[in-house]
């Protein structure tokens, strides 16, 4: 039984390591016309970099309070890592509130979202 529990624990550690070892960086341009792209899908633990390509200050502020870049001068950037739950995260520019975007955090392709739950269930028996 101890060997089984050790193997299950090792499997969980490997799954967590594999799932979190591949994080990507996505680019969003802040332009005078808005965010480009304004709607992107990423995975948990991926990061988004907003770069201000406008000639005046802009920012990226989460509608839900998850991040706030503060004022970004022209050419400046801000990076936020989405170690958040799967879901949609709308945001806006507080300088031009009609400029909006959304980050969709989804399950990383190739990762079975329920595997960890099944392994935890086995450990409890």
Long-range contacts (C-beta under 8 A, 24 or more apart in sequence): 5-123, 8-119, 8-122, 8-123, 9-123, 11-119, 12-116, 12-119, 12-120, 12-123, 15-115, 15-116, 15-119, 16-116, 18-111, 19-44, 19-45, 19-108, 19-111, 20-45, 22-108, 23-47, 23-81, 25-49, 25-79, 27-51, 28-60, 28-101, 29-53, 30-54, 30-58, 30-59, 30-60, 30-72, 30-93, 30-99, 34-99, 34-100, 34-101, 35-60, 35-93, 35-99, 35-100, 35-101, 37-101, 38-100, 38-101, 38-102, 39-101, 39-102, 39-104, 40-101, 40-102, 40-103, 40-104, 41-104, 41-105, 41-106, 42-82, 42-103, 42-104, 42-105, 42-106, 43-105, 43-106, 43-107, 43-108, 43-109, 44-82, 44-83, 44-84, 44-85, 44-86, 44-105, 44-107, 44-108, 45-81, 45-82, 45-83, 46-81, 46-82, 46-105, 47-79, 47-80, 47-81, 47-82, 48-79, 48-80, 48-82, 48-103, 49-77, 49-78, 49-79, 50-77, 50-78, 50-79, 51-75, 51-76, 51-77, 52-76, 52-77, 56-95, 57-95, 58-93, 58-95, 58-96, 58-99, 59-93, 59-94, 59-95, 60-91, 60-93, 60-101, 61-91, 61-92, 61-93, 61-94, 62-89, 62-90, 62-91, 63-89, 63-90, 63-91, 63-92, 64-89, 64-90, 67-91, 71-95
